[in-house]
Amino acid sequence: MLEIVSVPLPEREYEVRIGPGLLHRAGAEIAPFLHRPRVAVVTEQNVAPLHLETLSTGLAAQDIEMVSLVLPAGESTKAWPEFTRCVEWLLEQKIERRDVVIALGGGVIGDLVGFAAAVLRRGIRFVQVPTSLLAQVDSSVGGKTGINAQQGKNLIGAFHQPALVLADTDTLNTLTPRDFLSGYGEVAKYGMLGDAKFFEWLEEFGPKLLASDQSARVEAVRRSVQMKADIVLRDETEQGDRALLNLGHTFCHVLEAATGYSDRLLHGEGVAIGCALAFELSSRLGLCSQEDPSRVRAHLREMGMKVDLSDINGDLPDADALLDLMGQDKKVVDGQLRFILARGIGTAFVTADVPKDAVLTLLQDALAQR
């Protein structure tokens, strides 16, 4: 049950290999990329007990030596202190330019290790081994790497494509229901932004994904990755179409900042709430019918996801403060904040022509319902 999605970027092409059992076959998958039988693996403390030994065994089957670094878990790891620790450890291990570094974990590890690989010796190869649904369908593909700053999320980083992505769907069985649903927020986003038929498929098969149906999970990851790969090929460095992948993220990043990048709000939960807000804003601006945000909210709610600001525990800043936080977003161009809105499910577009008053009123109404 192996699916392969190719990302044929000129001179930096790579494959995303999707299916069960890939950690067990990691040695055979990675050996063709090695100039010497040795790799450095960076992971985190929640993932290591679950998957590091399996990866080590898979590498050892091809006589590949492994050294590993285990970082703390959580979004706070994606910052200068642990990034510095990672880079210095790689240098201590005498990682050479022709070596391969493996990022084993979710989006935090993938982003941080990818950025370390981008700057170490001015660029070394790395392999993404994403163990969360969110990382498998989003952050492991496309070459965006980086860390957070006090001023906002992902403000420090580089574009650095992986040499290979191994998305072992068996690892999804070890996720908590909340973490799985966080990843599902990104899966549903793909249907909302550019594939109405995929969204219809998710409405039918979403419950099977929750019930650990292996074939449904492989298909959901494949379709998500294929859509992202197609967009990355058209716009690798986010000058145009790639911004569509940020549907829901303008609101999400603000809410993540407002909750201190903590467990109060996981990234995919913020994406789900952000998509619901983006569709509501689109409807208020007359771009789509009210049926579209209602349908989005109904599906996310049926899957057990957070949909409203009232689903976030604890206090939130007022609407004016949330709007101010948007000014730090990477999508600000010439002082204008770009939004990803929709003319319907599957037809998202990028625009800077959004009245601030409309956004402020939307946030005020959403907060009033808490």
Contacts in CASP RR format, 6 or more apart in sequence:
PFRMAT RR
TARGET T0000
AUTHOR 0000-0000-0000
METHOD contacts of the structure
MODEL  1
MLEIVSVPLPEREYEVRIGPGLLHRAGAEIAPFLHRPRVAVVTEQNVAPL
HLETLSTGLAAQDIEMVSLVLPAGESTKAWPEFTRCVEWLLEQKIERRDV
VIALGGGVIGDLVGFAAAVLRRGIRFVQVPTSLLAQVDSSVGGKTGINAQ
QGKNLIGAFHQPALVLADTDTLNTLTPRDFLSGYGEVAKYGMLGDAKFFE
WLEEFGPKLLASDQSARVEAVRRSVQMKADIVLRDETEQGDRALLNLGHT
FCHVLEAATGYSDRLLHGEGVAIGCALAFELSSRLGLCSQEDPSRVRAHL
REMGMKVDLSDINGDLPDADALLDLMGQDKKVVDGQLRFILARGIGTAFV
TADVPKDAVLTLLQDALAQR
1 19 0 8 1.000
1 20 0 8 1.000
1 214 0 8 1.000
1 215 0 8 1.000
1 218 0 8 1.000
2 17 0 8 1.000
2 18 0 8 1.000
2 19 0 8 1.000
3 17 0 8 1.000
3 18 0 8 1.000
3 19 0 8 1.000
3 218 0 8 1.000
3 219 0 8 1.000
3 221 0 8 1.000
3 222 0 8 1.000
4 15 0 8 1.000
4 16 0 8 1.000
4 17 0 8 1.000
4 18 0 8 1.000
5 15 0 8 1.000
5 16 0 8 1.000
5 18 0 8 1.000
5 222 0 8 1.000
5 225 0 8 1.000
5 226 0 8 1.000
5 229 0 8 1.000
6 13 0 8 1.000
6 14 0 8 1.000
6 15 0 8 1.000
6 16 0 8 1.000
6 229 0 8 1.000
7 13 0 8 1.000
7 14 0 8 1.000
7 15 0 8 1.000
7 16 0 8 1.000
7 141 0 8 1.000
7 142 0 8 1.000
7 161 0 8 1.000
7 229 0 8 1.000
7 232 0 8 1.000
7 233 0 8 1.000
8 233 0 8 1.000
9 161 0 8 1.000
9 232 0 8 1.000
9 233 0 8 1.000
9 236 0 8 1.000
12 161 0 8 1.000
14 161 0 8 1.000
14 162 0 8 1.000
14 163 0 8 1.000
14 164 0 8 1.000
14 165 0 8 1.000
15 164 0 8 1.000
15 165 0 8 1.000
16 140 0 8 1.000
16 141 0 8 1.000
16 165 0 8 1.000
16 167 0 8 1.000
16 225 0 8 1.000
16 229 0 8 1.000
17 29 0 8 1.000
17 164 0 8 1.000
17 165 0 8 1.000
17 166 0 8 1.000
17 167 0 8 1.000
18 136 0 8 1.000
18 167 0 8 1.000
18 169 0 8 1.000
18 218 0 8 1.000
18 221 0 8 1.000
18 222 0 8 1.000
18 225 0 8 1.000
19 167 0 8 1.000
19 168 0 8 1.000
19 169 0 8 1.000
19 170 0 8 1.000
19 218 0 8 1.000
19 221 0 8 1.000
20 168 0 8 1.000
20 169 0 8 1.000
20 170 0 8 1.000
20 214 0 8 1.000
20 218 0 8 1.000
21 168 0 8 1.000
21 170 0 8 1.000
22 29 0 8 1.000
22 129 0 8 1.000
22 166 0 8 1.000
22 167 0 8 1.000
22 168 0 8 1.000
22 170 0 8 1.000
23 51 0 8 1.000
23 54 0 8 1.000
23 55 0 8 1.000
23 58 0 8 1.000
23 129 0 8 1.000
23 166 0 8 1.000
23 168 0 8 1.000
23 170 0 8 1.000
23 171 0 8 1.000
24 54 0 8 1.000
24 57 0 8 1.000
24 58 0 8 1.000
25 58 0 8 1.000
26 55 0 8 1.000
26 58 0 8 1.000
26 59 0 8 1.000
26 129 0 8 1.000
26 166 0 8 1.000
27 58 0 8 1.000
27 59 0 8 1.000
27 61 0 8 1.000
27 62 0 8 1.000
27 64 0 8 1.000
28 61 0 8 1.000
28 62 0 8 1.000
29 164 0 8 1.000
29 166 0 8 1.000
30 39 0 8 1.000
30 59 0 8 1.000
30 62 0 8 1.000
30 64 0 8 1.000
30 100 0 8 1.000
30 102 0 8 1.000
30 127 0 8 1.000
30 164 0 8 1.000
30 166 0 8 1.000
31 37 0 8 1.000
31 62 0 8 1.000
31 64 0 8 1.000
33 100 0 8 1.000
33 125 0 8 1.000
33 127 0 8 1.000
33 163 0 8 1.000
33 164 0 8 1.000
34 64 0 8 1.000
34 99 0 8 1.000
34 100 0 8 1.000
35 98 0 8 1.000
35 99 0 8 1.000
36 98 0 8 1.000
36 99 0 8 1.000
37 62 0 8 1.000
37 63 0 8 1.000
37 64 0 8 1.000
37 65 0 8 1.000
38 64 0 8 1.000
38 65 0 8 1.000
38 66 0 8 1.000
38 67 0 8 1.000
38 99 0 8 1.000
39 59 0 8 1.000
39 64 0 8 1.000
39 65 0 8 1.000
39 66 0 8 1.000
39 67 0 8 1.000
39 99 0 8 1.000
39 100 0 8 1.000
39 101 0 8 1.000
39 102 0 8 1.000
40 66 0 8 1.000
40 67 0 8 1.000
40 68 0 8 1.000
40 69 0 8 1.000
40 90 0 8 1.000
40 93 0 8 1.000
40 95 0 8 1.000
40 99 0 8 1.000
40 100 0 8 1.000
40 101 0 8 1.000
40 102 0 8 1.000
41 52 0 8 1.000
41 55 0 8 1.000
41 66 0 8 1.000
41 67 0 8 1.000
41 68 0 8 1.000
41 69 0 8 1.000
41 101 0 8 1.000
41 102 0 8 1.000
41 104 0 8 1.000
42 68 0 8 1.000
42 69 0 8 1.000
42 71 0 8 1.000
42 86 0 8 1.000
42 89 0 8 1.000
42 90 0 8 1.000
42 101 0 8 1.000
42 102 0 8 1.000
42 103 0 8 1.000
42 104 0 8 1.000
42 109 0 8 1.000
42 112 0 8 1.000
42 113 0 8 1.000
42 116 0 8 1.000
43 51 0 8 1.000
43 52 0 8 1.000
43 68 0 8 1.000
43 69 0 8 1.000
43 70 0 8 1.000
43 71 0 8 1.000
43 103 0 8 1.000
43 104 0 8 1.000
43 105 0 8 1.000
43 109 0 8 1.000
44 70 0 8 1.000
44 71 0 8 1.000
44 72 0 8 1.000
44 73 0 8 1.000
44 74 0 8 1.000
44 77 0 8 1.000
44 105 0 8 1.000
44 106 0 8 1.000
44 108 0 8 1.000
44 109 0 8 1.000
45 70 0 8 1.000
45 71 0 8 1.000
45 72 0 8 1.000
45 73 0 8 1.000
46 73 0 8 1.000
47 73 0 8 1.000
47 104 0 8 1.000
47 105 0 8 1.000
47 106 0 8 1.000
47 109 0 8 1.000
47 131 0 8 1.000
48 68 0 8 1.000
48 70 0 8 1.000
48 104 0 8 1.000
50 131 0 8 1.000
50 171 0 8 1.000
50 174 0 8 1.000
51 104 0 8 1.000
51 105 0 8 1.000
51 131 0 8 1.000
51 171 0 8 1.000
51 174 0 8 1.000
52 68 0 8 1.000
52 70 0 8 1.000
52 104 0 8 1.000
55 66 0 8 1.000
55 102 0 8 1.000
55 104 0 8 1.000
55 129 0 8 1.000
56 66 0 8 1.000
56 68 0 8 1.000
59 65 0 8 1.000
59 66 0 8 1.000
60 66 0 8 1.000
67 93 0 8 1.000
69 85 0 8 1.000
69 86 0 8 1.000
69 89 0 8 1.000
71 77 0 8 1.000
71 82 0 8 1.000
71 85 0 8 1.000
71 86 0 8 1.000
71 109 0 8 1.000
71 112 0 8 1.000
72 82 0 8 1.000
73 108 0 8 1.000
74 108 0 8 1.000
75 108 0 8 1.000
75 148 0 8 1.000
75 256 0 8 1.000
75 261 0 8 1.000
75 262 0 8 1.000
75 267 0 8 1.000
76 261 0 8 1.000
77 108 0 8 1.000
77 109 0 8 1.000
77 112 0 8 1.000
78 108 0 8 1.000
78 111 0 8 1.000
78 112 0 8 1.000
78 146 0 8 1.000
78 147 0 8 1.000
78 148 0 8 1.000
79 147 0 8 1.000
79 148 0 8 1.000
79 149 0 8 1.000
80 147 0 8 1.000
82 112 0 8 1.000
83 112 0 8 1.000
83 115 0 8 1.000
83 116 0 8 1.000
83 147 0 8 1.000
86 112 0 8 1.000
86 113 0 8 1.000
86 116 0 8 1.000
87 116 0 8 1.000
87 119 0 8 1.000
87 120 0 8 1.000
90 101 0 8 1.000
90 116 0 8 1.000
90 120 0 8 1.000
91 120 0 8 1.000
95 101 0 8 1.000
95 120 0 8 1.000
95 121 0 8 1.000
95 124 0 8 1.000
96 121 0 8 1.000
96 124 0 8 1.000
97 121 0 8 1.000
97 122 0 8 1.000
97 123 0 8 1.000
97 124 0 8 1.000
98 124 0 8 1.000
98 125 0 8 1.000
99 124 0 8 1.000
99 125 0 8 1.000
100 124 0 8 1.000
100 125 0 8 1.000
100 126 0 8 1.000
100 127 0 8 1.000
100 163 0 8 1.000
101 113 0 8 1.000
101 114 0 8 1.000
101 116 0 8 1.000
101 117 0 8 1.000
101 120 0 8 1.000
101 124 0 8 1.000
101 125 0 8 1.000
101 126 0 8 1.000
101 127 0 8 1.000
102 113 0 8 1.000
102 126 0 8 1.000
102 127 0 8 1.000
102 129 0 8 1.000
103 109 0 8 1.000
103 110 0 8 1.000
103 112 0 8 1.000
103 113 0 8 1.000
103 114 0 8 1.000
103 126 0 8 1.000
103 127 0 8 1.000
103 128 0 8 1.000
103 129 0 8 1.000
103 130 0 8 1.000
103 140 0 8 1.000
104 129 0 8 1.000
104 131 0 8 1.000
105 129 0 8 1.000
105 130 0 8 1.000
105 131 0 8 1.000
105 132 0 8 1.000
105 135 0 8 1.000
106 130 0 8 1.000
106 131 0 8 1.000
106 132 0 8 1.000
106 134 0 8 1.000
106 135 0 8 1.000
106 139 0 8 1.000
106 140 0 8 1.000
107 130 0 8 1.000
107 132 0 8 1.000
107 134 0 8 1.000
107 135 0 8 1.000
107 138 0 8 1.000
107 139 0 8 1.000
107 140 0 8 1.000
110 128 0 8 1.000
110 130 0 8 1.000
110 135 0 8 1.000
110 139 0 8 1.000
110 140 0 8 1.000
110 145 0 8 1.000
111 139 0 8 1.000
111 144 0 8 1.000
111 145 0 8 1.000
111 146 0 8 1.000
111 147 0 8 1.000
111 154 0 8 1.000
112 145 0 8 1.000
112 146 0 8 1.000
112 147 0 8 1.000
113 126 0 8 1.000
113 145 0 8 1.000
114 126 0 8 1.000
114 143 0 8 1.000
114 145 0 8 1.000
114 146 0 8 1.000
114 160 0 8 1.000
114 162 0 8 1.000
115 145 0 8 1.000
115 146 0 8 1.000
115 147 0 8 1.000
115 156 0 8 1.000
115 157 0 8 1.000
115 158 0 8 1.000
115 160 0 8 1.000
117 123 0 8 1.000
117 124 0 8 1.000
117 125 0 8 1.000
117 126 0 8 1.000
117 145 0 8 1.000
117 160 0 8 1.000
118 145 0 8 1.000
118 157 0 8 1.000
118 158 0 8 1.000
118 159 0 8 1.000
118 160 0 8 1.000
119 158 0 8 1.000
123 160 0 8 1.000
125 162 0 8 1.000
125 163 0 8 1.000
126 160 0 8 1.000
126 162 0 8 1.000
126 163 0 8 1.000
127 162 0 8 1.000
127 163 0 8 1.000
127 164 0 8 1.000
127 165 0 8 1.000
127 166 0 8 1.000
128 135 0 8 1.000
128 140 0 8 1.000
128 141 0 8 1.000
128 162 0 8 1.000
128 164 0 8 1.000
128 165 0 8 1.000
128 166 0 8 1.000
129 165 0 8 1.000
129 166 0 8 1.000
129 168 0 8 1.000
130 136 0 8 1.000
130 139 0 8 1.000
130 140 0 8 1.000
130 165 0 8 1.000
130 166 0 8 1.000
130 167 0 8 1.000
130 171 0 8 1.000
131 168 0 8 1.000
131 171 0 8 1.000
131 174 0 8 1.000
132 171 0 8 1.000
132 172 0 8 1.000
132 175 0 8 1.000
132 179 0 8 1.000
132 182 0 8 1.000
132 183 0 8 1.000
133 172 0 8 1.000
133 175 0 8 1.000
133 179 0 8 1.000
133 180 0 8 1.000
133 182 0 8 1.000
133 183 0 8 1.000
133 184 0 8 1.000
133 186 0 8 1.000
133 187 0 8 1.000
133 221 0 8 1.000
134 179 0 8 1.000
134 182 0 8 1.000
134 183 0 8 1.000
134 185 0 8 1.000
134 186 0 8 1.000
134 267 0 8 1.000
134 268 0 8 1.000
136 167 0 8 1.000
136 169 0 8 1.000
136 172 0 8 1.000
136 221 0 8 1.000
136 225 0 8 1.000
137 183 0 8 1.000
137 186 0 8 1.000
137 187 0 8 1.000
137 190 0 8 1.000
137 220 0 8 1.000
137 221 0 8 1.000
137 224 0 8 1.000
137 225 0 8 1.000
137 228 0 8 1.000
138 183 0 8 1.000
138 186 0 8 1.000
138 224 0 8 1.000
138 228 0 8 1.000
138 245 0 8 1.000
140 162 0 8 1.000
140 165 0 8 1.000
140 167 0 8 1.000
141 165 0 8 1.000
141 225 0 8 1.000
141 228 0 8 1.000
141 229 0 8 1.000
141 232 0 8 1.000
142 161 0 8 1.000
142 162 0 8 1.000
142 228 0 8 1.000
142 229 0 8 1.000
142 232 0 8 1.000
142 236 0 8 1.000
143 159 0 8 1.000
143 160 0 8 1.000
143 161 0 8 1.000
143 162 0 8 1.000
143 232 0 8 1.000
144 154 0 8 1.000
144 159 0 8 1.000
145 157 0 8 1.000
145 158 0 8 1.000
145 159 0 8 1.000
145 160 0 8 1.000
146 154 0 8 1.000
146 156 0 8 1.000
146 157 0 8 1.000
146 158 0 8 1.000
147 154 0 8 1.000
147 156 0 8 1.000
147 157 0 8 1.000
148 154 0 8 1.000
148 155 0 8 1.000
148 156 0 8 1.000
148 261 0 8 1.000
149 155 0 8 1.000
149 156 0 8 1.000
151 328 0 8 1.000
152 253 0 8 1.000
152 257 0 8 1.000
152 328 0 8 1.000
152 329 0 8 1.000
153 253 0 8 1.000
153 256 0 8 1.000
153 257 0 8 1.000
153 261 0 8 1.000
154 330 0 8 1.000
155 328 0 8 1.000
155 330 0 8 1.000
159 236 0 8 1.000
159 237 0 8 1.000
167 221 0 8 1.000
167 225 0 8 1.000
169 214 0 8 1.000
169 217 0 8 1.000
169 218 0 8 1.000
169 221 0 8 1.000
172 180 0 8 1.000
172 212 0 8 1.000
172 217 0 8 1.000
173 212 0 8 1.000
177 210 0 8 1.000
178 266 0 8 1.000
179 266 0 8 1.000
180 210 0 8 1.000
181 210 0 8 1.000
181 268 0 8 1.000
181 269 0 8 1.000
181 303 0 8 1.000
181 304 0 8 1.000
181 305 0 8 1.000
182 266 0 8 1.000
182 267 0 8 1.000
182 268 0 8 1.000
182 269 0 8 1.000
183 268 0 8 1.000
184 206 0 8 1.000
184 209 0 8 1.000
184 268 0 8 1.000
184 272 0 8 1.000
184 303 0 8 1.000
184 305 0 8 1.000
185 268 0 8 1.000
185 269 0 8 1.000
185 271 0 8 1.000
185 272 0 8 1.000
185 275 0 8 1.000
185 300 0 8 1.000
185 305 0 8 1.000
186 224 0 8 1.000
186 268 0 8 1.000
186 271 0 8 1.000
187 202 0 8 1.000
187 209 0 8 1.000
187 220 0 8 1.000
187 221 0 8 1.000
187 224 0 8 1.000
188 199 0 8 1.000
188 202 0 8 1.000
188 272 0 8 1.000
188 275 0 8 1.000
188 299 0 8 1.000
188 300 0 8 1.000
188 303 0 8 1.000
189 245 0 8 1.000
189 247 0 8 1.000
189 248 0 8 1.000
189 271 0 8 1.000
189 275 0 8 1.000
190 198 0 8 1.000
190 223 0 8 1.000
190 224 0 8 1.000
190 227 0 8 1.000
190 228 0 8 1.000
191 198 0 8 1.000
191 199 0 8 1.000
191 202 0 8 1.000
191 227 0 8 1.000
191 345 0 8 1.000
191 346 0 8 1.000
192 199 0 8 1.000
192 247 0 8 1.000
192 275 0 8 1.000
192 279 0 8 1.000
192 296 0 8 1.000
192 342 0 8 1.000
192 345 0 8 1.000
192 346 0 8 1.000
192 348 0 8 1.000
193 244 0 8 1.000
193 245 0 8 1.000
193 247 0 8 1.000
193 340 0 8 1.000
193 342 0 8 1.000
193 346 0 8 1.000
193 348 0 8 1.000
194 227 0 8 1.000
194 244 0 8 1.000
194 346 0 8 1.000
194 347 0 8 1.000
194 348 0 8 1.000
195 223 0 8 1.000
195 227 0 8 1.000
195 346 0 8 1.000
196 344 0 8 1.000
196 345 0 8 1.000
196 346 0 8 1.000
196 347 0 8 1.000
198 223 0 8 1.000
198 227 0 8 1.000
199 299 0 8 1.000
199 345 0 8 1.000
199 346 0 8 1.000
201 223 0 8 1.000
202 220 0 8 1.000
202 299 0 8 1.000
203 299 0 8 1.000
205 213 0 8 1.000
205 216 0 8 1.000
205 219 0 8 1.000
205 220 0 8 1.000
206 216 0 8 1.000
206 220 0 8 1.000
206 303 0 8 1.000
207 303 0 8 1.000
208 216 0 8 1.000
209 216 0 8 1.000
209 217 0 8 1.000
209 220 0 8 1.000
210 303 0 8 1.000
228 245 0 8 1.000
231 241 0 8 1.000
231 242 0 8 1.000
231 244 0 8 1.000
231 245 0 8 1.000
232 242 0 8 1.000
234 241 0 8 1.000
234 242 0 8 1.000
235 241 0 8 1.000
235 242 0 8 1.000
235 243 0 8 1.000
236 242 0 8 1.000
240 350 0 8 1.000
243 331 0 8 1.000
243 338 0 8 1.000
243 340 0 8 1.000
243 350 0 8 1.000
244 340 0 8 1.000
244 348 0 8 1.000
244 349 0 8 1.000
244 350 0 8 1.000
246 331 0 8 1.000
246 340 0 8 1.000
247 275 0 8 1.000
247 278 0 8 1.000
247 340 0 8 1.000
247 342 0 8 1.000
247 348 0 8 1.000
248 270 0 8 1.000
248 271 0 8 1.000
248 274 0 8 1.000
248 275 0 8 1.000
248 277 0 8 1.000
248 278 0 8 1.000
248 340 0 8 1.000
249 271 0 8 1.000
249 274 0 8 1.000
249 331 0 8 1.000
249 340 0 8 1.000
250 274 0 8 1.000
250 278 0 8 1.000
250 326 0 8 1.000
250 329 0 8 1.000
250 331 0 8 1.000
250 337 0 8 1.000
250 338 0 8 1.000
250 339 0 8 1.000
250 340 0 8 1.000
251 270 0 8 1.000
251 273 0 8 1.000
251 274 0 8 1.000
251 277 0 8 1.000
251 278 0 8 1.000
252 267 0 8 1.000
252 268 0 8 1.000
252 270 0 8 1.000
252 271 0 8 1.000
252 273 0 8 1.000
252 274 0 8 1.000
253 329 0 8 1.000
254 322 0 8 1.000
254 325 0 8 1.000
254 326 0 8 1.000
254 329 0 8 1.000
255 265 0 8 1.000
255 270 0 8 1.000
255 273 0 8 1.000
255 274 0 8 1.000
255 309 0 8 1.000
255 312 0 8 1.000
255 316 0 8 1.000
255 322 0 8 1.000
256 265 0 8 1.000
256 267 0 8 1.000
256 270 0 8 1.000
257 325 0 8 1.000
257 328 0 8 1.000
258 316 0 8 1.000
258 317 0 8 1.000
258 321 0 8 1.000
258 322 0 8 1.000
258 325 0 8 1.000
259 265 0 8 1.000
259 312 0 8 1.000
259 316 0 8 1.000
264 312 0 8 1.000
264 313 0 8 1.000
264 314 0 8 1.000
265 306 0 8 1.000
265 312 0 8 1.000
269 305 0 8 1.000
269 306 0 8 1.000
269 311 0 8 1.000
270 306 0 8 1.000
272 300 0 8 1.000
272 305 0 8 1.000
272 306 0 8 1.000
272 307 0 8 1.000
273 306 0 8 1.000
273 307 0 8 1.000
273 308 0 8 1.000
273 309 0 8 1.000
273 311 0 8 1.000
273 312 0 8 1.000
275 296 0 8 1.000
275 300 0 8 1.000
276 293 0 8 1.000
276 296 0 8 1.000
276 297 0 8 1.000
276 300 0 8 1.000
276 307 0 8 1.000
276 308 0 8 1.000
277 362 0 8 1.000
277 366 0 8 1.000
278 339 0 8 1.000
278 340 0 8 1.000
278 341 0 8 1.000
278 342 0 8 1.000
279 288 0 8 1.000
279 292 0 8 1.000
279 293 0 8 1.000
279 296 0 8 1.000
279 297 0 8 1.000
279 342 0 8 1.000
279 344 0 8 1.000
280 293 0 8 1.000
280 362 0 8 1.000
281 339 0 8 1.000
281 341 0 8 1.000
281 354 0 8 1.000
281 358 0 8 1.000
281 359 0 8 1.000
281 362 0 8 1.000
282 288 0 8 1.000
282 292 0 8 1.000
282 293 0 8 1.000
282 341 0 8 1.000
282 342 0 8 1.000
282 343 0 8 1.000
282 344 0 8 1.000
283 289 0 8 1.000
283 290 0 8 1.000
283 292 0 8 1.000
283 293 0 8 1.000
284 358 0 8 1.000
284 362 0 8 1.000
285 341 0 8 1.000
285 354 0 8 1.000
285 358 0 8 1.000
287 341 0 8 1.000
287 342 0 8 1.000
287 343 0 8 1.000
287 344 0 8 1.000
288 342 0 8 1.000
288 343 0 8 1.000
288 344 0 8 1.000
289 344 0 8 1.000
292 342 0 8 1.000
292 344 0 8 1.000
292 345 0 8 1.000
295 345 0 8 1.000
296 345 0 8 1.000
297 307 0 8 1.000
300 306 0 8 1.000
300 307 0 8 1.000
301 307 0 8 1.000
306 312 0 8 1.000
308 366 0 8 1.000
308 369 0 8 1.000
308 370 0 8 1.000
309 316 0 8 1.000
309 366 0 8 1.000
309 367 0 8 1.000
309 369 0 8 1.000
309 370 0 8 1.000
310 369 0 8 1.000
310 370 0 8 1.000
316 322 0 8 1.000
316 367 0 8 1.000
316 370 0 8 1.000
317 325 0 8 1.000
318 367 0 8 1.000
319 360 0 8 1.000
319 363 0 8 1.000
319 364 0 8 1.000
319 367 0 8 1.000
320 360 0 8 1.000
322 363 0 8 1.000
323 356 0 8 1.000
323 359 0 8 1.000
323 360 0 8 1.000
323 363 0 8 1.000
326 332 0 8 1.000
326 337 0 8 1.000
326 359 0 8 1.000
327 335 0 8 1.000
327 337 0 8 1.000
329 337 0 8 1.000
331 337 0 8 1.000
331 338 0 8 1.000
331 339 0 8 1.000
332 338 0 8 1.000
333 352 0 8 1.000
336 352 0 8 1.000
337 352 0 8 1.000
337 354 0 8 1.000
338 350 0 8 1.000
338 351 0 8 1.000
338 352 0 8 1.000
339 350 0 8 1.000
339 351 0 8 1.000
339 352 0 8 1.000
339 354 0 8 1.000
339 359 0 8 1.000
340 348 0 8 1.000
340 349 0 8 1.000
340 350 0 8 1.000
341 348 0 8 1.000
341 349 0 8 1.000
341 351 0 8 1.000
341 354 0 8 1.000
342 348 0 8 1.000
342 349 0 8 1.000
343 349 0 8 1.000
END
